[in-house]
């Protein structure tokens, strides 16, 4: 069953939004007792553009100059259909979301009164007024990219001098306006020994922690040196148990066990309308501009890899998936790759 402390730590996301809480309960019932596959969480990449130069950028191959970015009215219609599939949580990501001048229109399109909404930012173009507007727009939590507890360590990975200071400023603004904040940290074989320090920092400062394991895509395509070893995964398991406010995408879900949610209760919308397993998993199962999302979701849940449960993040740890899917994606000039072309 789900750990009680972890459930309690995330109840603060649901306090202000009983409609979202009701959808969560319905999802648990359908998954646990009716053996259905309700949609829980959707990542929405609203742009591939970014003002950072991260060493580990996962979306570097998603940019396509000949296509039009998804528009607020498309997001609105898309999210109405996702709600019918039982979704209750949306995470806005990119690239960098603040590169979109219509960001707050997109937030409004996600029906904030019915939806738990998170937003992932590198903080470089975020000021105090932006954070205040996020709070007023009913964003539930702000996810801040941070890959070290010193400017030297963090800024080298992020490729921008001053990134650490900007992130610290934004965390301070969020605290001022009582906007729940999470740290986004990329876990690699090389830095996992520093994760405990990040956890302590988050705990002391009342922050959530939403790290992600390294995946060999984008700038790190075919770079398997960054992947976690079996011992690293065991170390991560221990930290997840120790720190209730730390959550990875696979560590808290409807089925009450550790498992990759991609194609089982989660998917990602690309900047151009393609529906992928997640933001790190660049396989397309269709495009919302040509197909109904319910049909795409049905097709995704039937994908052979998604039919079976995998304990951790599939593209970060399952050798068969990395060899059979991820490496084939990396051979293409652009992402995502349609699943029937793999």
C-alpha positions in Angstrom: 0.0 0.0 0.0 1.0 3.6 -0.3 3.2 4.9 2.6 1.0 7.0 4.9 3.6 9.8 5.5 4.0 10.3 1.7 0.2 10.5 1.2 -0.1 13.0 4.0 2.7 15.1 2.6 0.9 15.5 -0.7 -2.5 16.2 0.8 -1.5 19.8 0.9 -1.8 19.9 -2.9 -5.5 18.8 -2.6 -6.7 21.0 0.3 -7.9 23.9 -1.9 -9.2 21.8 -4.7 -11.9 19.3 -3.6 -12.9 18.6 -7.2 -9.4 17.4 -8.0 -9.4 15.3 -4.8 -12.7 13.7 -5.9 -11.1 12.8 -9.2 -8.2 11.2 -7.5 -10.4 9.1 -5.3 -12.4 8.0 -8.4 -9.1 7.1 -10.1 -8.0 5.0 -7.2 -11.3 3.1 -7.1 -11.2 2.4 -10.9 -7.6 1.3 -10.8 -7.6 -0.8 -7.6 -11.1 -2.3 -7.6 -12.4 -2.1 -11.2 -9.1 -2.9 -12.8 -9.3 -0.1 -15.3 -6.6 2.2 -16.5 -7.7 5.8 -15.5 -5.4 8.6 -16.7 -3.9 10.4 -13.6 -1.2 12.8 -14.7 -0.3 14.7 -17.9 2.9 16.6 -18.6 2.4 19.4 -21.1 5.5 20.7 -22.9 4.3 24.1 -24.2 7.6 25.0 -25.9 11.0 23.4 -26.9 12.6 26.8 -26.5 14.9 27.5 -23.5 17.2 30.2 -22.3 19.4 27.8 -20.4 22.2 25.5 -21.8 21.8 22.4 -19.6 24.3 19.7 -20.1 21.5 17.1 -19.7 18.8 18.8 -21.8 16.3 16.1 -22.8 14.3 18.1 -25.2 17.0 19.3 -27.6 15.7 17.2 -30.5 12.0 18.1 -30.0 12.3 21.5 -31.8 10.8 21.7 -35.3 10.8 25.0 -37.1 8.1 23.9 -39.6 5.4 23.2 -37.0 3.1 25.4 -35.0 3.2 25.3 -31.2 0.1 24.1 -29.4 -2.2 27.1 -28.7 -4.2 27.9 -25.6 -7.5 27.1 -27.3 -6.1 23.7 -28.3 -4.9 23.1 -24.7 -8.4 24.0 -23.4 -10.1 21.4 -25.7 -7.4 18.8 -25.0 -7.7 19.2 -21.2 -11.5 18.9 -21.3 -11.0 15.6 -22.9 -8.4 14.5 -20.4 -10.8 15.3 -17.6 -13.2 12.8 -19.1 -10.4 10.2 -19.0 -10.1 11.0 -15.2 -7.0 13.1 -15.2 -6.6 15.4 -12.2 -3.0 16.7 -12.4 -1.2 18.6 -15.1 2.5 19.7 -15.1 3.5 22.5 -17.4 7.0 22.1 -18.7 9.2 22.8 -21.8 11.9 23.9 -22.7 11.2 26.9 -20.5 7.5 27.7 -20.0 8.2 31.4 -19.4 9.4 31.6 -23.0 5.7 31.6 -23.9 4.1 35.1 -23.7 0.7 33.3 -23.4 1.7 31.2 -20.5 -1.1 32.4 -18.2 -3.7 31.8 -20.9 -2.5 28.2 -21.0 -2.7 27.9 -17.2 -6.3 29.2 -17.4 -7.1 26.6 -20.1 -6.3 23.9 -17.7 -9.3 24.7 -15.5 -7.4 25.4 -12.3 -10.4 24.9 -10.0 -10.6 21.3 -11.1 -6.9 20.5 -11.7 -3.8 20.2 -9.6 -1.3 22.2 -11.6 2.5 22.2 -11.4 5.0 24.3 -13.4 8.7 23.4 -14.0 11.0 26.4 -14.6 14.7 27.1 -14.7 13.9 30.5 -13.1 16.2 32.5 -15.4 13.4 34.9 -16.6 11.2 34.7 -13.5 10.7 37.7 -11.2 8.7 38.3 -8.1 5.7 39.6 -10.0 5.7 36.4 -12.0 5.6 34.3 -8.9 2.8 36.4 -7.5 0.8 35.9 -10.8 1.4 32.2 -10.6 -0.1 32.1 -7.1 -3.1 34.2 -8.2 -3.6 31.9 -11.2 -4.1 29.0 -8.8 -0.9 27.1 -9.7 -0.5 24.5 -6.9 3.2 24.1 -6.9 6.3 25.6 -8.6 9.1 23.1 -9.6 12.5 24.8 -9.6 15.4 23.3 -11.5 18.4 22.9 -9.2 21.4 20.5 -9.6 23.7 21.6 -6.8 23.8 23.4 -3.5 26.5 25.8 -4.6 26.7 28.2 -7.6 29.8 26.5 -8.9 28.3 23.0 -8.9 24.9 24.0 -10.2 25.8 26.6 -12.8 28.3 24.4 -14.6 25.6 21.8 -15.3 23.0 24.4 -16.2 25.4 26.2 -18.5 24.5 29.7 -17.3 26.3 31.8 -14.7 24.0 33.1 -12.0 21.4 30.3 -12.4 21.9 29.2 -8.8 21.2 32.7 -7.5 18.1 33.1 -9.7 16.8 29.8 -8.4 17.4 30.8 -4.8 15.6 34.1 -5.4 12.6 32.4 -6.9 12.4 30.0 -4.0 12.3 33.0 -1.7 9.5 34.7 -3.7 7.5 31.5 -3.6 7.9 31.3 0.2 6.7 34.9 0.5 3.5 34.2 -1.4 3.0 30.8 0.2 3.4 28.9 -3.1 4.4 25.4 -2.6 7.8 24.7 -4.2 9.6 21.6 -5.3 13.2 21.1 -6.4 13.9 19.3 -9.6 17.2 17.5 -9.5 18.7 15.1 -12.2 20.0 12.0 -10.5 23.0 10.3 -12.2 25.4 7.6 -11.3 28.0 10.3 -10.7 25.9 12.5 -8.3 23.6 10.2 -6.4 25.8 10.4 -3.4 24.9 14.1 -3.2 21.2 13.5 -3.3 21.0 13.1 0.5 22.3 16.6 0.9 19.6 17.9 -1.5 17.0 16.0 0.5 18.2 17.6 3.8 18.1 21.1 2.2 14.6 20.5 0.9 13.5 19.2 4.3 15.0 22.1 6.3 13.4 24.7 3.9 10.0 23.1 3.7 10.3 22.2 0.0 9.1 19.2 -1.9 11.7 17.3 -3.9 10.8 15.9 -7.4 14.0 14.5 -8.9 14.3 12.5 -12.1 16.8 9.8 -12.9 19.1 10.4 -15.9 17.9 9.1 -19.3 20.1 8.7 -22.4 18.1 11.1 -24.6 18.6 14.6 -26.0 22.1 16.0 -25.1 22.8 12.7 -23.3 21.6 10.4 -26.0 23.5 7.1 -25.9 25.4 8.3 -22.8 24.9 5.3 -20.6 27.6 6.4 -18.1 25.1 8.6 -16.4 22.6 5.8 -15.8 22.0 4.5 -12.3 23.4 1.1 -11.4 21.6 -1.5 -9.4 23.2 -0.3 -6.2 22.2 3.3 -7.1 18.6 2.3 -7.4 18.7 0.6 -4.0 20.3 3.7 -2.5 17.5 5.8 -4.1 14.8 3.4 -2.7 16.2 4.0 0.8 16.1 7.8 0.4 12.5 7.7 -0.9 11.5 5.8 2.3 13.4 8.3 4.5 12.1 11.5 3.0 8.3 11.5 2.6 8.4 14.8 0.7 10.5 13.3 -2.1 8.6 11.9 -5.0 9.7 10.5 -8.3 7.2 9.8 -11.0 7.3 6.0 -10.3 7.1 6.2 -6.5 3.5 7.2 -5.9 0.7 6.0 -8.1 -2.7 4.4 -8.2 -1.5 0.8 -8.0 0.2 1.5 -4.7 3.6 0.3 -5.7 6.7 1.6 -7.3 6.3 1.4 -11.1 6.8 3.5 -14.2 3.5 5.3 -15.0 4.2 6.0 -18.6 1.4 4.6 -20.8 -0.3 3.2 -17.7 -1.6 6.3 -15.9 0.4 9.1 -17.4 1.4 10.6 -20.7 3.1 13.8 -22.1 1.8 16.3 -24.7 4.7 17.6 -26.9 5.0 21.2 -28.0 3.4 20.3 -31.3 0.6 18.0 -30.1 2.2 14.6 -30.2 1.3 12.3 -27.3 4.3 10.5 -25.8 4.8 8.2 -22.8 6.5 11.1 -20.8 8.8 14.0 -21.4 11.8 11.7 -21.3 10.2 9.1 -23.4 10.0 10.3 -27.0 7.7 7.8 -28.6 4.6 9.3 -30.2 1.3 7.4 -30.3 -0.6 10.0 -32.2 -1.3 13.8 -32.5 -4.2 15.6 -30.9 -4.5 17.7 -34.1 -5.4 14.6 -36.1 -6.8 12.1 -33.6 -9.0 11.9 -30.5 -7.1 11.7 -27.3 -9.2 8.8 -26.0 -8.2 6.8 -29.1 -4.5 7.7 -28.7 -4.7 6.8 -25.0 -6.2 3.4 -25.8 -3.5 2.7 -28.3 -0.8 3.7 -25.9 -2.0 1.4 -23.1 -1.8 -1.5 -25.6 1.9 -0.9 -26.4 3.7 -4.1 -25.5 6.2 -2.4 -23.2 3.4 -0.6 -21.3 1.5 -3.8 -20.8 4.0 -4.9 -18.2 4.9 -3.2 -14.9 8.5 -1.9 -14.4 9.6 -0.9 -10.9 11.5 2.3 -11.8 11.6 4.8 -14.7 11.6 2.6 -17.8 13.8 4.7 -20.1 16.2 5.3 -17.3 16.6 1.7 -16.1 15.1 -1.0 -18.2 17.8 -2.4 -20.5 15.3 -4.0 -22.9 13.5 -0.7 -23.4 16.7 1.4 -23.8 18.0 -1.1 -26.4 14.7 -1.7 -28.1 13.2 1.8 -28.1 15.4 4.6 -26.8 18.4 3.8 -29.0 16.2 3.6 -32.1 14.7 7.1 -31.2 18.3 8.4 -30.9 19.1 7.4 -34.4 16.3 9.6 -35.8 17.0 13.3 -36.8 14.0 14.5 -34.8 11.8 13.5 -31.9 9.3 12.1 -31.2 9.3 8.9 -33.3 5.9 7.3 -34.1 5.8 4.0 -32.3 4.9 2.0 -35.4 8.1 3.2 -37.1 10.4 1.8 -34.4 
